């Protein structure tokens, strides 16, 4: 499952309002981690692409 898809599923779970306070906190932490790792993957890809372009020059 892709990170963005997992975030959407977790956000829907939060909207159902069936979680207690600790469960909500755990879901929000998970969303934050998924978002952070997704951004990190994109950043690493950009750096690799830039290195490849620089080597071609």
C-alpha positions as a printed Julia matrix, in Angstrom:
57×3 Matrix{Float64}:
   0.0    0.0     0.0
   1.32   3.42   -0.89
   1.82   5.95    1.89
  -0.75   8.37    0.49
  -3.37   5.63    0.34
  -2.59   4.57    3.92
  -2.94   8.18    5.09
  -6.36   8.42    3.44
  -7.52   5.23    5.19
  -6.29   6.49    8.56
  -7.96   9.88    8.03
 -11.29   8.12    7.32
 -10.83   6.15   10.53
 -10.4    9.42   12.45
 -13.61  10.79   10.91
 -15.64   7.86   12.27
 -15.06   9.1    15.84
 -14.87   5.58   17.3
 -11.38   5.97   18.73
 -10.45   6.98   22.25
  -7.85   9.67   22.95
  -4.8    7.36   22.9
  -5.97   5.64   19.72
  -6.45   8.99   18.0
  -2.97  10.05   19.06
  -1.52   6.8    17.68
  -3.32   7.28   14.36
  -2.15  10.89   14.09
   1.42   9.83   14.86
   1.2    7.17   12.17
  -0.08   9.7     9.66
   2.79  12.02   10.51
   5.37   9.29   10.08
   3.88   8.14    6.77
   3.84  11.73    5.5
   7.42  12.32    6.63
   8.74   9.13    5.01
   6.85   9.9     1.81
   8.45  13.35    1.65
  11.85  11.85    2.4
  11.51   9.35   -0.44
  10.62  12.17   -2.82
  13.58  14.24   -1.6
  16.01  11.33   -2.09
  14.65  10.8    -5.61
  15.15  14.48   -6.44
  18.74  14.38   -5.15
  19.52  11.26   -7.18
  17.99  12.79  -10.31
  20.03  15.96   -9.81
  23.24  13.96   -9.42
  22.51  12.06  -12.64
  21.87  15.33  -14.5
  25.08  16.84  -13.13
  27.1   13.8   -14.22
  25.77  14.11  -17.77
  27.12  17.65  -18.08
